[in-house]
Amino acid sequence: MFRISRRLDYGLQLMIALAKDEQNRPQATAVLAERLHIPLPFLHQIGRSLIQGGLIKATPGPRGGLRLNQPAGKISLLQIIETLEGPVSILPEPNGNGNGAASRTVWESLQSTLVEQLSAISLEDLAEGRGVLPAVPVHAYQTADHNN
Protein backbone atom coordinates (compact mmCIF):
# COMPACT_ATOMS: atom_id res chain seq x y z
CA MET A 1 0.00 0.00 0.00
CA PHE A 2 1.22 3.48 -0.82
CA ARG A 3 1.08 5.94 2.04
CA ILE A 4 2.00 9.58 2.42
CA SER A 5 3.99 10.08 5.62
CA ARG A 6 3.01 12.68 8.17
CA ARG A 7 6.44 14.24 7.63
CA LEU A 8 5.71 14.73 3.92
CA ASP A 9 2.17 15.99 4.55
CA TYR A 10 3.37 18.52 7.12
CA GLY A 11 6.32 19.51 4.94
CA LEU A 12 4.03 20.17 2.00
CA GLN A 13 1.68 22.21 4.20
CA LEU A 14 4.68 24.25 5.37
CA MET A 15 5.90 24.87 1.82
CA ILE A 16 2.43 25.93 0.67
CA ALA A 17 2.11 28.32 3.62
CA LEU A 18 5.47 29.91 2.75
CA ALA A 19 4.53 30.13 -0.93
CA LYS A 20 1.31 31.99 -0.14
CA ASP A 21 3.30 34.97 1.15
CA GLU A 22 3.83 36.83 -2.12
CA GLN A 23 6.51 39.06 -0.56
CA ASN A 24 8.43 36.01 0.73
CA ARG A 25 8.97 37.49 4.20
CA PRO A 26 10.45 35.30 6.93
CA GLN A 27 7.69 33.64 8.97
CA ALA A 28 8.31 32.67 12.58
CA THR A 29 8.38 28.92 13.14
CA ALA A 30 6.25 29.16 16.29
CA VAL A 31 3.53 31.01 14.37
CA LEU A 32 3.70 28.55 11.48
CA ALA A 33 3.53 25.58 13.86
CA GLU A 34 0.46 26.97 15.59
CA ARG A 35 -1.31 27.98 12.39
CA LEU A 36 -0.62 24.65 10.64
CA HIS A 37 -1.15 22.50 13.76
CA ILE A 38 2.32 20.97 13.46
CA PRO A 39 4.27 20.21 16.65
CA LEU A 40 7.08 22.79 16.82
CA PRO A 41 9.93 20.26 17.22
CA PHE A 42 8.62 18.35 14.19
CA LEU A 43 8.36 21.59 12.18
CA HIS A 44 11.98 22.37 13.09
CA GLN A 45 13.06 18.90 11.94
CA ILE A 46 11.18 19.24 8.64
CA GLY A 47 12.51 22.78 8.20
CA ARG A 48 16.12 21.57 8.61
CA SER A 49 15.61 19.02 5.83
CA LEU A 50 14.09 21.64 3.53
CA ILE A 51 16.96 24.04 4.29
CA GLN A 52 19.55 21.32 3.58
CA GLY A 53 17.70 20.59 0.33
CA GLY A 54 17.98 24.26 -0.68
CA LEU A 55 14.22 24.82 -0.84
CA ILE A 56 13.89 27.24 2.08
CA LYS A 57 16.07 29.67 4.06
CA ALA A 58 16.11 30.46 7.75
CA THR A 59 16.68 34.02 8.87
CA PRO A 60 17.79 34.36 12.51
CA GLY A 61 16.68 37.04 14.91
CA PRO A 62 13.48 38.51 16.33
CA ARG A 63 12.09 39.27 12.85
CA GLY A 64 13.47 36.06 11.41
CA GLY A 65 11.90 32.81 10.38
CA LEU A 66 11.51 30.60 7.36
CA ARG A 67 10.99 31.65 3.76
CA LEU A 68 11.37 30.15 0.30
CA ASN A 69 14.86 30.04 -1.15
CA GLN A 70 13.60 30.33 -4.74
CA PRO A 71 10.37 31.32 -6.49
CA ALA A 72 7.46 28.95 -5.85
CA GLY A 73 7.01 28.45 -9.59
CA LYS A 74 10.48 26.89 -9.79
CA ILE A 75 9.92 24.34 -7.02
CA SER A 76 8.21 21.12 -8.08
CA LEU A 77 6.19 18.76 -5.96
CA LEU A 78 8.76 16.11 -6.88
CA GLN A 79 11.58 18.23 -5.38
CA ILE A 80 9.68 18.61 -2.12
CA ILE A 81 8.92 14.90 -1.91
CA GLU A 82 12.48 13.86 -2.69
CA THR A 83 13.92 16.38 -0.23
CA LEU A 84 11.77 15.03 2.59
CA GLU A 85 11.47 11.33 1.70
CA GLY A 86 14.22 10.48 -0.80
CA PRO A 87 13.80 9.26 -4.37
CA VAL A 88 10.30 8.37 -5.51
CA SER A 89 10.21 4.74 -6.52
CA ILE A 90 7.43 2.22 -6.94
CA LEU A 91 9.66 -0.31 -8.67
CA PRO A 92 10.00 -3.66 -6.90
CA GLU A 93 13.46 -5.02 -6.15
CA PRO A 94 14.63 -7.19 -9.04
CA ASN A 95 14.90 -10.88 -8.30
CA GLY A 96 17.75 -12.87 -9.73
CA ASN A 97 15.67 -15.59 -11.37
CA GLY A 98 14.01 -13.42 -14.04
CA ASN A 99 10.52 -13.81 -12.62
CA GLY A 100 8.44 -10.67 -12.80
CA ALA A 101 9.90 -9.37 -16.07
CA ALA A 102 6.43 -9.08 -17.60
CA SER A 103 5.03 -7.06 -14.69
CA ARG A 104 8.16 -4.91 -14.45
CA THR A 105 7.17 -3.00 -17.60
CA VAL A 106 3.91 -2.01 -15.88
CA TRP A 107 5.76 -0.69 -12.82
CA GLU A 108 8.34 1.11 -14.97
CA SER A 109 5.58 2.81 -16.94
CA LEU A 110 3.79 3.85 -13.74
CA GLN A 111 7.09 5.07 -12.25
CA SER A 112 7.73 7.23 -15.30
CA THR A 113 4.19 8.66 -15.25
CA LEU A 114 4.32 9.35 -11.52
CA VAL A 115 7.64 11.20 -11.72
CA GLU A 116 6.44 13.16 -14.76
CA GLN A 117 3.22 14.22 -13.00
CA LEU A 118 4.99 15.17 -9.75
CA SER A 119 7.54 17.20 -11.74
CA ALA A 120 4.77 19.06 -13.58
CA ILE A 121 3.11 20.38 -10.41
CA SER A 122 4.80 23.47 -9.01
CA LEU A 123 4.58 24.80 -5.49
CA GLU A 124 2.99 27.89 -7.01
CA ASP A 125 0.26 25.68 -8.51
CA LEU A 126 -0.38 24.13 -5.11
CA ALA A 127 -0.44 27.50 -3.31
CA GLU A 128 -2.99 28.78 -5.81
CA GLY A 129 -5.11 25.62 -5.68
CA ARG A 130 -4.11 24.39 -9.14
CA GLY A 131 -2.38 21.17 -8.10
CA VAL A 132 -5.17 18.83 -9.11
CA LEU A 133 -4.30 16.20 -11.69
CA PRO A 134 -6.71 15.52 -14.56
CA ALA A 135 -9.06 12.61 -13.95
CA VAL A 136 -8.05 9.27 -15.41
CA PRO A 137 -10.68 7.94 -17.82
CA VAL A 138 -12.38 4.86 -16.46
CA HIS A 139 -14.21 3.85 -19.62
CA ALA A 140 -11.50 1.36 -20.54
CA TYR A 141 -12.70 -1.17 -17.99
CA GLN A 142 -16.39 -0.37 -17.85
CA THR A 143 -18.89 -2.57 -19.63
CA ALA A 144 -22.55 -2.10 -20.40
CA ASP A 145 -23.40 -4.26 -17.35
CA HIS A 146 -21.48 -1.92 -15.03
CA ASN A 147 -22.94 1.30 -16.39
CA ASN A 148 -26.43 0.67 -14.98
GIJO-V985016 format. One record per pair of residues at least 24 apart in sequence whose ideal C-beta (glycine too) atoms are under 10 Angstrom apart, sorted by the first residue. I is the first residue (numbers start at 1). J is the second residue. If there is no record, write none. Layout:
<<I/J> <I/J>>
This chain:
<<2/90> <2/114> <4/81> <4/85> <5/81> <5/84> <5/85> <6/38> <6/42> <6/46> <7/42> <7/45> <7/46> <7/49> <7/84> <7/85> <8/46> <8/80> <8/81> <8/83> <8/84> <8/85> <9/38> <9/84> <10/36> <10/37> <10/38> <10/39> <10/42> <10/43> <10/45> <10/46> <10/84> <11/38> <11/42> <11/43> <11/45> <11/46> <11/47> <11/49> <11/50> <11/53> <11/55> <11/56> <11/80> <11/81> <11/83> <11/84> <11/85> <12/46> <12/77> <12/80> <12/81> <12/84> <12/123> <12/126> <12/131> <13/37> <13/38> <13/43> <13/46> <13/126> <14/38> <14/43> <14/46> <14/47> <14/50> <14/55> <14/56> <14/66> <14/80> <14/84> <15/46> <15/50> <15/55> <15/56> <15/66> <15/68> <15/72> <15/75> <15/77> <15/79> <15/80> <15/83> <15/84> <15/123> <15/126> <15/127> <16/72> <16/80> <16/123> <16/124> <16/126> <16/127> <16/128> <16/129> <16/131> <17/66> <17/127> <18/47> <18/50> <18/55> <18/56> <18/57> <18/65> <18/66> <18/67> <18/68> <18/69> <18/72> <18/75> <18/123> <18/127> <19/67> <19/68> <19/71> <19/72> <19/73> <19/75> <19/122> <19/123> <19/124> <19/125> <19/126> <19/127> <19/128> <20/72> <20/123> <20/124> <20/126> <20/127> <20/128> <21/67> <21/68> <21/72> <21/127> <22/72> <22/127> <23/67> <24/57> <24/67> <24/68> <24/69> <24/70> <24/71> <24/72> <25/59> <25/63> <25/65> <25/67> <26/56> <26/57> <26/58> <26/59> <26/60> <26/61> <26/63> <26/64> <26/65> <26/66> <26/67> <27/59> <27/64> <27/65> <27/66> <27/67> <28/62> <28/63> <28/64> <28/65> <28/66> <29/58> <29/64> <29/65> <29/66> <30/65> <31/65> <32/65> <32/66> <46/83> <46/84> <49/83> <49/84> <49/85> <50/75> <50/79> <50/80> <50/83> <50/84> <51/83> <52/83> <53/79> <53/80> <53/82> <53/83> <53/84> <54/79> <54/83> <55/79> <55/80> <55/83> <55/84> <55/123> <56/83> <68/123> <70/123> <71/122> <71/123> <71/124> <72/122> <72/123> <72/124> <72/125> <72/126> <72/127> <72/128> <73/122> <73/123> <73/124> <73/125> <73/127> <73/128> <74/122> <74/123> <74/124> <75/122> <75/123> <75/124> <75/126> <76/118> <76/119> <76/120> <76/121> <76/122> <76/123> <76/125> <76/126> <77/117> <77/118> <77/119> <77/120> <77/121> <77/122> <77/123> <77/125> <77/126> <77/131> <78/114> <78/115> <78/116> <78/117> <78/118> <78/119> <78/120> <78/121> <79/118> <79/119> <79/122> <79/123> <80/118> <80/121> <80/123> <80/126> <81/115> <81/118> <82/115> <82/118> <87/115> <88/114> <88/115> <88/118> <88/119> <89/114> <89/115> <90/114> <90/115>>
